[in-house]
Each structure stands twice: as C-alpha cells, then as structure tokens.
Amino acid sequence: MTLRTARFLPCHSGPAAWSSILGDQTSANPLGTDITADLVIVGGGFAGLSAARRVLQLEPDTRVVLLEAGLIAQGAAGRNSGFMIDLPHELTSDDYAGAGDDVALIELNRRAIAFGREAVGEYGIKVDYFDPVGKVNGAVGDAGHEHNISYAKHLKALGESCEILDEKEMLELTGSRYYRSGLYTPGTVMLQPAGYVREFADGLRHSVALHENSPVLGFEKQGGSWRVQTHNGSVATPRILLANNGHLESFGYAQGRLMQIFLFASMTRELTEQEQQVLGGAPRWGITPSDPMGTTMRRIDAGQGGHRIITRTCAKFCPNMQTSSADMARASKVHRKKFDDRFPQLRSVDMEFSWAGHLCLSRNGVAVTKEVDDGVFAACVQNGLGTTRGTLTGIAAAEMACGHSSEITRHFLAEEEPIRLPPTPLASLGANAYLRFKEWRAGAE
C-alpha cells in the first residue's frame, strides 16, 4: 500500500489581479462525493488544462476528472505576467541565451503556442486574451544594452528575426523616456493569463468533470487503482496526472531538488483618459528586462481588463511555499519606485493590486515530466516559464499517460534528474542572498 499525503496546500499572498479585473467567473463545483474516473488531473493551470485537452484528443471517451485547489486562475496561472515566449529564455543567465539545442527548444515552444492558438479557436476564447504581438527586451544602461546586442547576435545566428529599437522608438512604444534601447522579437504571445485559462477551462467543462475548491489532500494505492482524497470526496482511478508544479514536492516527489520561488507584482488602478493621453505610447506592450533579474513592465487595454500597467520584480526563495507580509511590503515599495522611475508623469496613479506568484525551478533547468510512480505522471517544474513550459509538460504527461510517444515526450524523458539542493538552511540563505545580489546587480534594469 502506497500513501502520499500533501505536506503543503497552496497558499497565496494578495489577490490574483488578472482574474479580479475580469469580474465574476463560473461558480465552483467542489467535489462532494466518492466517484470513479479513468484519469485524475491535479491542478487547473496551464499544464493541467493542456493535459486534459490532449488526453481527450488521444482518448475521446476517457472519463477525466480535474481537481483544482482553488478557483481557476486564482493560482499561479492567474499571477504571472502573461508572456508566452517562443525563444530561448534562460532566467538564470545574464542575457537569456539558452544552452543546448536552442533550435529544438524553439520548435517545441512554438508547438505549445500553436496548441494554445488551436484551443482559442476550439473553445471560443476571446482573441484579446491571446495576442500574438511580440515583446521587447528593454535596456536602461550600457550593460543592459550590451545584453540586448549579445542576445540579438545569438538569435540571428539561429536564423531568428529581431529588431533593435532606439531610445526614440522605445518612447513612442511605452511613453517612457527611461529606456535606452529595446530588442523586439515577434514570436511572443501576450496573454491575459486569467482570461485565457478561465475560458480554456469553460471550454473543457462539457467533457471533463472539473471540480474547483477541491485541494488534493493525498492519494493512496488500493489494489490496482489509486484513491485521490479531497476534503469532501474522493476519486478512484488507475491514473493520476500531477500538474501542480512545485507542489509535486508536497507529495514527496523530487524532495530536496526543487527551488520554490515567489515573484511579486503590482497593477495600477485603471488609467483615466487624461492619464492615457499624458502617458502616450501604444495601448498594449510588454517589456521584459535585458537582465533577467530586472523589472518586467506591461501595459494592457480595455480588451484585456482595463487600461492598466503591471510592474513585476523582486524574488524570494520560500521552501515552505508561502510568503510573509514583510515580503509583500518590501516588494510593493520596490514596485512603486520602479514604476515612478519609468513613468514620473503618473506618480499620482495608485497601485490597486499587489500579489505574489509561486514558481518552481531546478538547479539544472530541467522539468519533472515522467511517470513518477505506478500510474502517476508528473507535468511539473516549469522553471519560471509556465505559459509555454507548462503547456508542453501538460501535453507530454498526457501523452505518456495514454501510451503515446512524440518529440515532446522524448524531449522530457531525455532530461536529467533535477540536481539536489544543499540542506534547507543553507539552501534558503544561499538562494536568497544570491537573489538579492542579482537584484542589486540588475540595478536600474
């Protein structure tokens, strides 16, 4: 008999602003009885929803139950910045240049984007929630500009198109005089992440039993099947697909190998028409920093939830998978300064929302997407790239659970194991010292 009990359940700091600005959503349907299924998916984010869709493509008659701990889009899927990136994007590097076969990785990322685009058409997802507008790496100082030049050379060597924007072009795009230059790449899709996953989930409801507010407390092997337990019900199933990213470790898998990181963001109140005119620039854009530990900025318009600007920076290693009020207060203060530096003409604009989002990394940048137990498949460890990597791991784990092989499954099955971390006290001290150093070094970026 095998028993896996959750050590931690998802714990969120601050509202999921991307979902809040969209208003009410479909009422939750918590699991309240004992049922059976052919497959249980744990987690309703990018990985879990993509896995459900892929399973139904391969096995249309499969009885799929999807269990989400909270409401769809209230977790990590509604707390990211909404960049669905096709290019090498190594967060632990200085200039994003990837390692290994970047051509193969780009092809996989574009398959994830194509999968998302197909879901938009199939489920009638609002096109504003899936905007293939590209993104810009913004540079402030000499080091950031050199990072962009280096990355551009790397991309051109791969045969990828990109364009360096000068200071005037950055002003015309953003309304900010802060940026020295930018590197535009056309392949990124800018999501309204909560809108995308909410409508993706709605599209699945006619063929998947989706139960929100149903955190999985554990699962136990009983004979030839598993019993998945929630607060008020259970599911008997021969197959489980864990699409819960860092919470994979909560169930005892990959223990001591995963870095539980939180990133922090703030979103303004809706800008008035006068403030929009004062700002100028384009109504939608996304700026990732030339230094990965810099500040991400994004502007959205009415089609994505209102004329607002999002600021994201600050990171914290939290092995207990939750942040503190002090962490939030520090991040909010930093966000205010970063925003004012870039948009002094909008100093009177308040931040309506501030929040933390949980992501999971491995030291060697690998996912955990494989069969981790008899009939238990993982689509986890997205390394901060959950919109694309989550989609890919969801597809791969679904294919593995259905006995199907593809380039996507072969990619993840060929990956190494995550490298072990130092003991917890040393890991916490070392990781947070390193993150603060990287944040300091990024400086104005």
N, C-alpha and C positions, 0 to 999 in steps of 0.2 A: 504494500500500500504506500503510495507516494502522496504527501501532503505539502502544498505550497501555500503559505499564508503571507498576505501583504503586510510588510513592516510599516509602510507609509502609504497614506492615501493622498491624492492631490490636494494641495493647499495653496491658494492663490492670494497674492497681495495686490490690492487695487482692483478696479473694475476692468473687464475686457472691453476696452473702449470701442474697438471696431464693431463689436456687436451692439453695444449700448446705443451708438448713434443710428442704428438701423431700426430701433424700436422693438416692439414685442415680436416673439417668434412662436413657432408651433409649440403647443403645450407638450410638456414631457409626459412620457408614458412609462413610469418606473416599473421594473419587473416586480410583480407581486405574487407570484405563484411558482410552482415547480413545473418545468416544461422540458421538452427534448428538442434537439436540433442536430443537424448534420455537421455544423461548424459554428463555433462561437468566436466572434471577434471582440477583443477587449481594447476599447479606445476608438473614439469617433472623430479623430483628426484627419490630417491628410493621408496618413498611412492606412488607418482603419477604413476610411471611406473608399480609398482607391482599391484596397484589398477586397472589399465587398463587391465593388463593381467588377473586378477582374474574376472573382470566383463565379459570379453569375454569367460572365461571358464564357467561361470554360465549362461550368456545370449549371445550366439554367434552372434545373429543378431542385437544386440544393436548398435545404432549409437553413438559412443563415440568420443567426441572432447576433446583433451588435449591441454591446453594453458600454455605455458612456458614463463616467463617474459623475459628471455634472450635466450641464446643458451643452448641446453642440455649440461650438465657437466660444465657450466660456473659458476653455483651457488654452493650451499653447497655440492652437490653431487660430485663435482669435486675438493673440497677444504678440504676434510677430509683426514685421514691417511690411510684409506682403510682396517681397521681391522673389519672383520665380525665375531664377538665374540659370542660363544655359551654359555659361563659360566656366573655366576653372576659377574657383573662388575659395582658396585655402585660408580660413580665418586665422590660423596660427602663423601665417607667413607675414612678411613685411609689405608685399606688393600684390598679393593674391595669386601669383603664379603658382600653378599646381605642380605636383610631382607625379612621375609615372606617365602613363599613356593618356595625355590630355585629349587627344583626338577621340579616343574611345569614350572618355568620360563626357565630352561634349555631346556625342551621339546619344548616349544614354539620357543625359539631361533633356535633350530635345525630344526624346521619346516620352519622357514624363510630361513635358509641356504639351505635346500632341495628345496624350491621354487626357489631360485636363481640358484641352480645347474640344475634344470629342464629347466629354461629359457636359460641357457648356451647351453644346448643340442638342445632345440627347435629353438632358433634363430641363432645358429651357432656362438655364442660369443667365441672369442679367449680364449683358455684354460689358457693361461698365465695371463689373466685378472681375473681369478677365481682360485686361487692357494691354495688348502687345506693343507698348510704346517705347520699350528700351529703357535704359538707365544711364546715369552719368557717375563716374568716379570724380568727386570734387577734390581739388587740391588747393591748399591755402599758402603754404610756404615752399621753399626750394626743395626740401626733402620730399614733400608730397608730390610736387611737380615731377621730380625725377622718378618717383614710384610709378606715376602715370606713364611717363616716357618708356620706362622699363617694361611695364605691362603691355603697352601698345606694341613694342617690338616683339614680345612673346606672342601676342595674338596674331600679328601679321606673319610671323614665322609659321603659325598654324593655319594660315590662309583665312583668318577671320577678319571681317571688316570692323573698323573702329575709326573714330574721328576725334582729334584733339580740338577742344573748344578754348578760345582765348578768354580773357577777362571780360571783354565786352559781351561776348556770346553767353557767358555764364550769368551776367547781369540781366540780359534780355530773357533768359530762361527762368531765373529764380527771383529776380527783383532785388538781389543782394549783391553788394559790392565786396563781399567778404572773400570770394573765391578768385584765386589767381588763374586757374585753368580747370579744365574738366576733360575726361575721356568718355566719350559717348560710345556705347555698344548697343546695337539694335535688337538683340535677341531676347532680352528680359521681358517677362510679362509682369505688369504691375497689378497685383490682386487687391480687391477689397477682401481680405482674407476671411473675415467672418461671413460676409455675404456669400462668398464662393462656397464655403463649407456648409453653411446653413441650407443653401439651395441644392447643393450636391446631396446632402442628407435627405432633403424633402423628395428629391428625385428617386431615391432608393426605397422610400417607405412603402411603396406598393409591392415590393418584392423581398424586403428584408424586415425582420422583426427588430425594430430599433427601440431600445429602452434607455432613456436618459435618467439622470439622478439615480443611477444603479451601479455604484462602485463595486468592483470585484474584491471581496474580502479574502478570497483564496480559492484554490481548486485542488481536488483530491482524486487520485486514480482509484476507481472502484471496478474491479474486474477488467473488462475490455474498454471501458469508457471513463471519461472524466466527469466529475460533478463540480460545476462552477457556481460558487456561492456569492450571493449579494445579501443586503440587509433583509430583504423581504421575499426572496425567492431563490431559485437555483435552476441551472440548465444542465441536463445530462447530454454529453456529446462525445464523439470519438476524436474530434479535432478541435484544438484551440489555436487561435492566431493572436499573439500578443502584439498589439500596435500601440503600445503605451510608452515608447521612447525610454527615458531614463528610469521610469518606474519598473522596467524589466528587472532592475537590481532589487526592487522591493520584494520580488518573489524569489530571490535567492540566486538568480542567474547573473553571471559575469560580475560577481561580487568582488570589490576591490580593484576593478578595472575601468570604472566609468566615472567621468567628471561631471558632476551635477552643477551646472552653471545657470545663473539668472542674469538676464539683461533687463534694463529698465528703460521705460519710455514715457513721454508725456505728450498730450494732444491739446491743442488750443480749443477754446470755445469757437463757435462759428464766426468767421470774419464778416463784418458788415460790408456793404457795398462800398462805402467810403474807404474802409481799410484795404479792401481789394484794389481799389484804384491807387491808393498811396503805395501799396506794395508793387503793383505792376507785375511783369513776368507772365509766364504761362499758367493756366489754371491747374495743370497737373504736371508733376515731375517727381522723380526720385533720385536722391543723391546719396550714394554710398561713399564713405571716406576713402581717400587714397591710402591711408594707413588703416588696416582692419580694426584697430582699437580706437579709431576716431569716432566722429559723430555722424550718424545717419540722419538725413532730413528727408521729409516727404510732404508734398502738398497734394491735397485732394479737392474735389469739387462736389457740386450737388449730386451728381450721379453716383458718387461713392459714399455719401453720407453727410455732405455739407462742406463748405469752404473752410478748410482747417489745415494746420501744419503740425506734423508729428516730428518730435525730436527723440532720438534714441542714442543713449550712450551709458556708460558705467556697467561693470560686470562684477559678479560676486560668486565665488565657489561656495556652495552650500550642500555638503554631503547629507544633511538631514532633509533636503528637498523643500525648504521653506526659508523665506527671508524675514527680516525684522523691520519694525517701524523705523529704526535708525537707518537701515539700509535705504528705505524708501525716501526718508527725509533728505539724506545726503544726495541721492540721485536726483530728486526733484530740484534741489538747489543748483546742481550742476546743469540740469536741463535749462533752467531759467537763464543762466549765464550764457550757455551755448546759443540759445535762441536769440537773446538780446545782442550778442556779438554779431550775429548774422543779419538780424532784422531790427536795427535800432529804431526804425520808423514805426515798429509795432510793440514798443515796450509796454504800452497800456493794455495789451491783449493778455488776458489771463489764460492759464492752463486749466482746462475743465477736467481733464483726466490724467492720472499718473498711475502706472502699474508696473509689475514685474512679470517677465515671461520665462518659463523654465525650458532650458535646452540641455542636451547631453552630448558630451564629446568623449572620444577615446584618445589616448596619447598619440597613437599612430594613425588617427584619422579614419579608422575602419568602422563599419556598421556591425551590428549583430543581426544578421538576416539569414536564418538557417533553422533547421529542426533542433531545438534545444532540449527536448525531452520527447518521450514516445508520444507522437501525435500532437506535440506542442511546437508551434512555429513562431519565430520572432521576426518582427519588422521594426527594428529598434536601432537607436543610436544614430541620429541624423547629423551629428557634428555641426549643428547650427545652420543647416541648410534644409530645414524641414519641408518647405514647399515643394522643392524638386526631389530631394533625397527621400523625404517621407513618401512621396508618390511612388518613387522607384522601389523602395523597400516593401511598400504595401503590395505592389504588383508582384514582386519577386516571391514574397512569403505566400501569397495566394497561389501562385503557380506551383510552388513546392508542395503546398498542402493538397493540391489537385493532381500531383504527379506529373506536372508539365515542365518542360525544360526550354529555356530561351537564352539569348545573350544576356538578358537582365539577370536571370537566376545564376548563370555561370559566372557573371561578374562578382556577385556577392558570395557565392560558395567558394570562390578562389581567394577571398580575402583572408588575411591572417587573423588570429585571435587578438582582441584588444590587449595592449601591454598593461601589466599590473602597475598600480599606483603605489607610492610609498605608504607606510602606515598612516591612518587617518589624521592624527595631529600634525604630522609633518606635511602630509598632502594639503591640508587646509591652509597651514601657514605658508607653505611654499607657493601654492597656487594663487592665493590672494595677494601675496607680496609681488608675484610675477605680474598678475593682472593690473595692480596699481602702478607698477613700473611701466608696463606697456601703455597704460592710460596716460601717465605723465609724459612718456616719451612722445606719444602722439601729439601732445600739446594742442596747438591751435587747430589741428586737423579734426 
